[in-house]
Amino acid sequence: LRNYSPRTTEAYSRVAKDLYSHFKKPLRDVKRDEIKTYISLKQAKGLSSQSVSLYANAINFIYREVYKVSGFEGLRHPKRTQKLPSVLTRSEIASLLESIKNPKHNLLLSLSYSAGLRVSEALSLRVRDIDIEEKTVMIRGGKGGKDRVTVLSEKLVDGIVSISALKEPTSLLFESERGGKLSTVTAQKIFTVAL
């Protein structure tokens, strides 16, 4: 790392420590597919595209320069996404959700995944958009400006009822502590809690 800036050196060191903590086995034994899933998990937890690229660059460096192992050079830098990628297994999703202890934050992530919502769509939901009886979620002005209806998971009903019980139909389902709309940046920080 002698040709890298102190900031890059520190960042790459953090990635290496996180890899050891995540896989709990020698990094030489970690397969490319495992690394791809690891990077997808970082995306799912709300990391910015710049941060995900840093992880990919650090991993490329570690395997190329430290372990002299080929096959990791072509790791793609995934485009930032605002919903969980489909490559996650059920156990990985469960682990991600269990790590978020705040009930409201957990509900936000659970609803985003189960209903296939983008972060911006979940943050724009109002109480009236949730039909408890029909188990549906109305997304207004989604991608392309179109409305659509998706399914509400039975497992989330109690949480939805709890969070919306004292709100007006036009109130936002997920509000900030001050009562306004949660920002996308705040939501990404919530998703990063599981890191």
Backbone bond lengths (Angstrom), bond angles and torsions (degrees), N, CA, C in turn:
res aa  C-N    CA-C-N  psi(-1)  N-CA   C-N-CA  omega(-1)  CA-C   N-CA-C  phi
1 L - - - 1.463 - - 1.530 112.41 -
2 R 1.330 116.67 13.07 1.461 119.38 -174.30 1.523 112.55 -65.22
3 N 1.319 117.91 -23.27 1.461 120.31 -179.21 1.527 112.89 -95.08
4 Y 1.327 116.23 6.97 1.457 121.09 -178.77 1.524 110.17 -105.90
5 S 1.332 115.41 155.67 1.458 120.16 179.07 1.527 110.10 -69.63
6 P 1.343 117.49 157.78 1.472 120.62 177.95 1.530 112.04 -55.80
7 R 1.332 116.10 -37.39 1.469 119.34 -179.55 1.528 110.80 -65.30
8 T 1.327 116.70 -43.77 1.471 120.44 178.75 1.523 110.80 -64.89
9 T 1.332 116.20 -42.33 1.465 120.66 178.60 1.523 110.77 -58.58
10 E 1.327 115.91 -45.47 1.466 120.39 179.64 1.528 110.85 -64.53
11 A 1.337 116.83 -42.21 1.467 120.93 -178.92 1.525 110.89 -64.27
12 Y 1.325 117.19 -44.36 1.463 120.89 179.49 1.528 111.08 -64.06
13 S 1.333 116.37 -36.13 1.469 120.20 178.08 1.522 110.73 -64.91
14 R 1.335 116.08 -38.60 1.475 119.97 178.21 1.523 110.32 -64.64
15 V 1.319 116.46 -40.82 1.467 120.26 178.87 1.521 110.04 -62.60
16 A 1.332 116.91 -43.52 1.464 120.58 179.85 1.525 110.84 -60.09
17 K 1.329 116.93 -43.79 1.465 120.93 179.13 1.526 110.72 -63.84
18 D 1.336 115.83 -39.56 1.465 119.78 -179.94 1.529 110.88 -66.87
19 L 1.315 116.69 -37.28 1.467 120.77 177.51 1.526 110.82 -61.81
20 Y 1.336 116.06 -46.36 1.467 120.14 178.81 1.525 110.42 -60.77
21 S 1.335 115.88 -43.27 1.466 120.71 -178.68 1.520 111.52 -65.39
22 H 1.332 116.58 -38.13 1.466 121.40 -176.55 1.525 112.06 -73.30
23 F 1.318 116.70 -48.36 1.470 119.92 -172.75 1.526 113.77 -87.89
24 K 1.333 115.86 -26.22 1.474 120.11 177.66 1.532 112.40 54.11
25 K 1.310 115.22 38.38 1.466 121.24 174.59 1.524 107.38 -158.49
26 P 1.332 118.01 164.03 1.468 119.48 -179.90 1.528 111.42 -55.09
27 L 1.316 116.70 133.01 1.464 120.08 -177.21 1.522 111.94 -62.87
28 R 1.325 117.23 -24.97 1.458 120.73 177.55 1.534 111.09 -61.56
29 D 1.352 116.24 -25.14 1.466 121.36 -177.54 1.527 113.20 -91.76
30 V 1.325 116.63 -4.17 1.465 120.72 -178.61 1.532 109.41 -79.95
31 K 1.323 116.01 131.44 1.464 121.31 -177.48 1.530 111.54 -87.25
32 R 1.318 114.31 159.96 1.469 120.56 -179.69 1.529 111.71 -58.01
33 D 1.334 117.70 -42.90 1.464 120.59 -179.74 1.524 111.30 -62.55
34 E 1.328 116.49 -35.00 1.464 120.44 177.71 1.523 110.36 -66.17
35 I 1.333 116.02 -39.20 1.459 120.58 178.18 1.526 110.45 -65.58
36 K 1.334 117.11 -40.71 1.468 120.87 179.60 1.523 110.62 -62.36
37 T 1.344 116.40 -40.98 1.460 120.16 177.54 1.521 110.37 -66.02
38 Y 1.316 116.62 -39.69 1.466 122.50 178.22 1.532 110.37 -58.66
39 I 1.328 116.73 -45.65 1.462 120.75 179.31 1.528 110.52 -65.89
40 S 1.335 116.96 -38.90 1.467 120.58 177.68 1.520 110.90 -62.64
41 L 1.328 116.88 -37.12 1.462 120.83 177.21 1.522 110.74 -63.49
42 K 1.316 116.58 -38.86 1.458 119.95 178.12 1.525 110.22 -62.58
43 Q 1.320 116.28 -41.07 1.465 120.36 175.60 1.515 111.02 -60.58
44 A 1.322 115.47 -46.75 1.459 121.20 -175.88 1.515 111.66 -61.31
45 K 1.323 115.97 -28.43 1.454 120.21 -178.38 1.521 112.35 -85.73
46 G 1.328 116.72 5.64 1.454 120.32 171.31 1.510 116.72 96.57
47 L 1.329 119.16 10.52 1.456 119.93 178.39 1.522 110.44 -64.00
48 S 1.323 115.63 144.94 1.459 120.40 177.98 1.523 109.80 -68.44
49 S 1.328 116.16 162.83 1.463 120.31 179.53 1.524 110.79 -61.34
50 Q 1.360 116.19 -33.50 1.460 119.70 178.74 1.524 111.02 -65.80
51 S 1.335 116.22 -41.65 1.464 120.13 -179.70 1.522 110.97 -67.40
52 V 1.334 116.45 -40.13 1.466 119.99 179.18 1.527 109.71 -64.25
53 S 1.334 116.96 -39.51 1.463 120.66 177.80 1.525 110.90 -63.91
54 L 1.331 115.90 -37.68 1.461 119.57 177.76 1.526 110.52 -61.96
55 Y 1.337 116.34 -43.55 1.466 120.46 177.47 1.527 110.32 -59.34
56 A 1.332 116.95 -45.57 1.465 120.77 -179.03 1.526 111.04 -63.00
57 N 1.339 116.50 -42.96 1.465 120.28 179.10 1.524 111.40 -64.06
58 A 1.329 115.70 -42.15 1.465 120.25 -179.85 1.524 110.79 -63.35
59 I 1.325 116.26 -43.13 1.471 120.58 179.95 1.526 110.33 -64.60
60 N 1.333 116.03 -42.49 1.467 119.55 176.46 1.530 110.56 -56.77
61 F 1.331 115.22 -45.06 1.465 120.29 -178.98 1.529 111.30 -64.07
62 I 1.333 116.52 -47.22 1.468 121.15 -177.08 1.524 111.36 -57.05
63 Y 1.332 115.78 -47.57 1.467 118.47 -176.93 1.529 112.34 -75.34
64 R 1.317 117.04 -33.79 1.465 119.87 -178.61 1.533 112.11 -75.45
65 E 1.333 116.12 -46.74 1.463 120.34 -172.38 1.528 113.77 -93.03
66 V 1.322 116.55 -36.24 1.469 119.48 -175.95 1.521 111.39 -87.48
67 Y 1.336 116.03 -49.85 1.465 119.83 -175.59 1.528 113.60 -96.70
68 K 1.337 116.03 -8.51 1.468 120.51 -179.44 1.535 111.27 53.69
69 V 1.327 114.46 38.96 1.462 121.12 -178.66 1.523 108.42 -107.42
70 S 1.311 116.96 132.40 1.460 120.65 178.62 1.528 110.02 -93.97
71 G 1.319 115.46 166.76 1.461 119.81 177.35 1.512 113.94 106.24
72 F 1.349 116.54 -7.62 1.459 119.46 179.92 1.530 111.57 -109.04
73 E 1.348 116.08 -2.74 1.464 119.42 -176.13 1.521 112.22 -65.40
74 G 1.326 116.59 -32.79 1.459 120.38 -173.96 1.511 114.74 -90.24
75 L 1.327 117.26 15.78 1.466 118.57 178.43 1.517 109.27 -56.75
76 R 1.292 115.06 126.40 1.459 118.88 179.38 1.514 109.55 -76.89
77 H 1.309 114.15 149.75 1.450 120.01 172.88 1.523 106.36 -91.79
78 P 1.327 118.74 101.84 1.460 120.76 -173.35 1.524 112.03 -60.70
79 K 1.303 115.67 142.52 1.452 119.76 173.70 1.517 108.81 -67.79
80 R 1.340 114.40 144.92 1.454 118.09 -179.49 1.518 109.76 -63.81
81 T 1.303 115.78 136.05 1.458 120.67 177.77 1.510 109.24 -125.57
82 Q 1.307 117.44 153.85 1.452 120.73 -178.06 1.517 112.21 -108.73
83 K 1.304 116.02 14.98 1.453 118.78 171.67 1.519 108.21 -142.38
84 L 1.296 117.74 161.22 1.449 121.00 -175.04 1.523 110.89 -66.11
85 P 1.338 117.80 133.42 1.461 120.12 178.57 1.512 111.36 -69.95
86 S 1.334 116.15 150.34 1.454 120.39 -175.37 1.519 112.84 -71.71
87 V 1.353 118.34 -8.22 1.459 119.92 -177.47 1.524 112.51 -73.64
88 L 1.329 117.70 -12.80 1.458 119.94 -179.75 1.524 110.87 -68.51
89 T 1.323 115.41 138.84 1.457 119.80 175.27 1.519 108.85 -83.13
90 R 1.327 116.67 166.22 1.460 120.01 179.21 1.520 111.57 -61.68
91 S 1.326 116.51 -38.19 1.463 119.60 -179.61 1.526 110.99 -67.41
92 E 1.345 117.13 -36.02 1.461 120.67 177.77 1.530 110.60 -67.98
93 I 1.322 116.25 -39.48 1.465 120.35 177.49 1.519 109.97 -64.14
94 A 1.332 116.56 -45.47 1.465 121.25 179.90 1.523 110.50 -60.40
95 S 1.327 116.52 -42.20 1.461 121.32 179.45 1.520 110.87 -63.96
96 L 1.319 116.12 -40.87 1.456 121.60 179.05 1.523 110.81 -62.70
97 L 1.324 116.51 -45.91 1.460 120.95 -177.99 1.523 111.90 -68.65
98 E 1.329 116.57 -39.19 1.459 120.49 -178.87 1.523 112.01 -64.78
99 S 1.311 116.48 -25.22 1.464 120.16 -178.08 1.526 112.20 -76.78
100 I 1.324 117.67 -13.16 1.466 121.58 -179.26 1.525 108.74 -100.13
101 K 1.329 116.06 104.97 1.463 121.38 -172.07 1.532 113.79 -84.62
102 N 1.331 117.40 -28.19 1.463 120.16 179.74 1.530 109.01 -66.24
103 P 1.352 118.35 119.83 1.474 121.42 -175.48 1.530 113.94 -55.70
104 K 1.337 116.59 -42.87 1.467 119.39 -178.43 1.527 110.85 -67.57
105 H 1.309 115.96 -42.29 1.463 120.12 179.80 1.524 110.89 -66.32
106 N 1.320 115.69 -39.71 1.464 120.61 178.33 1.526 110.33 -62.74
107 L 1.334 115.61 -41.63 1.463 120.83 179.89 1.525 110.78 -64.84
108 L 1.328 116.63 -40.24 1.466 121.33 178.82 1.524 110.91 -59.02
109 L 1.322 116.00 -47.30 1.463 119.80 -179.33 1.525 111.47 -70.26
110 S 1.328 116.67 -41.48 1.468 120.92 -179.63 1.523 111.13 -61.49
111 L 1.334 116.21 -43.82 1.461 120.68 -179.90 1.528 110.65 -67.81
112 S 1.322 116.58 -40.56 1.466 120.54 179.38 1.521 110.60 -58.48
113 Y 1.331 116.13 -43.71 1.461 119.10 -178.60 1.528 111.95 -74.03
114 S 1.342 116.41 -53.24 1.467 119.68 -171.90 1.524 112.65 -64.42
115 A 1.348 116.71 -33.15 1.466 120.21 -178.55 1.528 112.07 -96.35
116 G 1.338 117.37 -0.22 1.461 120.61 178.82 1.512 113.22 67.80
117 L 1.332 116.44 38.94 1.461 120.58 -177.12 1.522 111.88 -94.71
118 R 1.316 115.57 145.16 1.453 120.10 167.27 1.525 107.12 -74.89
119 V 1.324 115.79 157.89 1.464 119.44 -179.73 1.526 110.51 -55.75
120 S 1.327 116.87 -45.47 1.465 120.74 -178.18 1.527 111.37 -61.21
121 E 1.329 116.84 -35.52 1.466 120.68 179.36 1.522 110.91 -69.36
122 A 1.327 116.75 -42.15 1.467 120.49 179.57 1.525 110.63 -63.81
123 L 1.334 116.43 -39.94 1.462 120.50 -178.39 1.525 112.25 -70.92
124 S 1.328 117.41 -21.43 1.469 121.30 -178.91 1.526 113.09 -91.34
125 L 1.314 117.60 -5.39 1.465 120.65 -178.77 1.522 111.73 -63.20
126 R 1.327 115.04 139.27 1.460 121.26 174.01 1.525 108.67 -114.22
127 V 1.311 115.12 161.88 1.468 120.31 -176.65 1.521 110.87 -53.76
128 R 1.315 117.23 -40.39 1.469 121.51 -177.69 1.529 112.79 -65.59
129 D 1.337 116.64 -17.51 1.466 120.34 -178.00 1.525 112.67 -79.39
130 I 1.315 116.54 -10.43 1.464 121.49 -179.64 1.523 109.51 -103.70
131 D 1.307 117.11 119.67 1.467 121.99 176.87 1.528 107.82 -105.52
132 I 1.330 114.69 100.64 1.464 120.47 -176.85 1.524 111.32 -64.36
133 E 1.325 116.84 -40.15 1.466 120.86 -177.30 1.531 111.31 -65.90
134 E 1.316 116.14 -44.77 1.466 120.93 -177.20 1.526 112.36 -87.61
135 K 1.333 115.85 -9.32 1.477 121.62 -178.48 1.534 110.60 57.98
136 T 1.324 115.35 51.65 1.464 120.32 179.41 1.528 110.95 -130.08
137 V 1.322 114.82 157.61 1.460 122.64 176.16 1.524 107.40 -125.98
138 M 1.324 116.69 125.40 1.460 121.71 177.95 1.525 109.31 -95.29
139 I 1.321 116.81 120.16 1.458 121.64 176.34 1.516 107.15 -102.00
140 R 1.326 115.91 115.97 1.465 120.81 -176.52 1.532 110.57 -98.49
141 G 1.319 115.28 131.60 1.460 119.86 178.06 1.511 113.12 60.93
142 G 1.330 116.08 46.01 1.465 120.60 179.75 1.515 111.53 -74.94
143 K 1.325 116.78 -150.58 1.459 121.25 -178.26 1.526 109.93 -58.11
144 G 1.318 116.45 128.69 1.454 120.88 -178.56 1.511 112.53 79.11
145 G 1.347 116.72 9.04 1.457 121.25 179.19 1.512 114.30 75.02
146 K 1.336 116.84 12.26 1.463 120.66 -177.25 1.526 111.77 -96.34
147 D 1.333 114.93 147.25 1.461 120.78 173.43 1.526 108.65 -84.82
148 R 1.317 115.44 150.11 1.464 119.04 174.98 1.526 109.31 -151.90
149 V 1.317 115.14 161.31 1.466 121.20 179.39 1.521 108.66 -118.46
150 T 1.324 115.56 135.81 1.455 120.41 177.48 1.527 109.22 -130.36
151 V 1.310 116.64 173.55 1.467 121.61 -173.19 1.527 111.41 -88.61
152 L 1.320 115.82 138.91 1.460 122.76 174.05 1.523 108.71 -95.27
153 S 1.316 116.67 123.86 1.460 121.03 179.71 1.527 111.01 -66.07
154 E 1.320 115.89 135.03 1.466 121.60 178.41 1.527 110.66 -56.26
155 K 1.319 117.14 -33.69 1.463 121.57 -177.39 1.528 112.89 -65.93
156 L 1.331 116.69 -19.51 1.463 120.33 -176.33 1.522 113.25 -97.82
157 V 1.330 117.01 -4.79 1.465 121.08 -174.76 1.523 111.86 -58.47
158 D 1.328 117.35 -49.33 1.466 119.97 -178.11 1.522 111.35 -59.64
159 G 1.319 116.64 -41.71 1.456 120.41 179.34 1.517 112.11 -65.24
160 I 1.331 116.53 -40.31 1.467 121.22 178.43 1.524 110.27 -64.31
161 V 1.328 116.32 -45.46 1.470 120.98 179.60 1.522 109.98 -60.64
162 S 1.313 116.71 -43.39 1.459 121.58 -178.16 1.521 112.11 -63.21
163 I 1.320 116.72 -42.85 1.461 120.72 -175.45 1.529 112.83 -78.31
164 S 1.339 116.84 -21.08 1.468 120.04 -175.21 1.523 114.18 -109.86
165 A 1.318 118.04 -2.48 1.471 122.27 -172.28 1.524 114.05 -54.14
166 L 1.316 118.29 -42.23 1.464 121.61 -174.95 1.529 112.95 -102.57
167 K 1.316 116.49 15.04 1.462 120.15 -177.64 1.522 111.95 -102.34
168 E 1.321 114.70 156.13 1.458 121.09 174.39 1.535 109.01 -76.13
169 P 1.334 117.45 154.85 1.469 120.48 179.88 1.526 113.99 -54.89
170 T 1.343 115.99 -31.72 1.469 119.23 -177.68 1.532 112.93 -88.64
171 S 1.330 116.84 -2.38 1.469 120.29 -179.47 1.526 110.81 -71.80
172 L 1.313 115.72 149.46 1.460 120.57 175.24 1.522 109.80 -65.58
173 L 1.307 116.21 140.58 1.464 120.11 179.46 1.529 110.69 -69.09
174 F 1.325 115.83 -44.03 1.464 120.89 179.46 1.524 108.82 -111.95
175 E 1.319 116.33 110.43 1.456 121.53 -178.64 1.523 110.67 -112.41
176 S 1.326 115.05 158.04 1.458 120.26 174.63 1.525 108.52 -75.14
177 E 1.323 116.36 173.76 1.462 120.29 179.44 1.525 111.35 -61.20
178 R 1.323 117.04 -26.33 1.462 121.44 -179.29 1.526 112.25 -90.54
179 G 1.311 115.94 0.07 1.458 118.85 176.33 1.509 115.23 95.48
180 G 1.325 117.81 -1.41 1.456 120.51 179.02 1.517 111.80 -94.27
181 K 1.311 115.62 -171.06 1.464 121.16 -179.75 1.522 110.48 -78.25
182 L 1.310 116.17 133.96 1.461 120.72 174.23 1.527 109.05 -65.04
183 S 1.312 116.91 137.86 1.462 120.13 177.11 1.524 109.78 -82.59
184 T 1.328 115.42 158.81 1.463 120.03 177.60 1.523 110.63 -61.24
185 V 1.332 116.35 -36.54 1.468 120.67 178.67 1.521 110.32 -61.83
186 T 1.341 116.35 -43.54 1.461 120.51 178.40 1.519 110.37 -62.58
187 A 1.334 116.36 -42.52 1.468 120.15 179.68 1.521 110.58 -62.23
188 Q 1.324 117.48 -39.77 1.460 120.75 178.60 1.518 110.92 -64.35
189 K 1.331 116.70 -36.01 1.463 120.15 176.65 1.527 110.19 -64.99
190 I 1.343 115.67 -37.92 1.466 120.27 177.58 1.525 109.60 -61.41
191 F 1.333 116.46 -44.58 1.462 120.67 -178.70 1.528 111.56 -65.94
192 T 1.337 116.06 -25.56 1.463 120.05 -177.86 1.526 112.02 -81.09
193 V 1.320 118.07 -9.28 1.465 121.77 179.68 1.520 110.95 -54.81
194 A 1.321 116.32 -32.52 1.470 120.33 -176.18 1.521 113.47 -77.05
195 L 1.319 117.71 -4.30 1.473 119.69 -178.09 1.517 111.31 -63.93
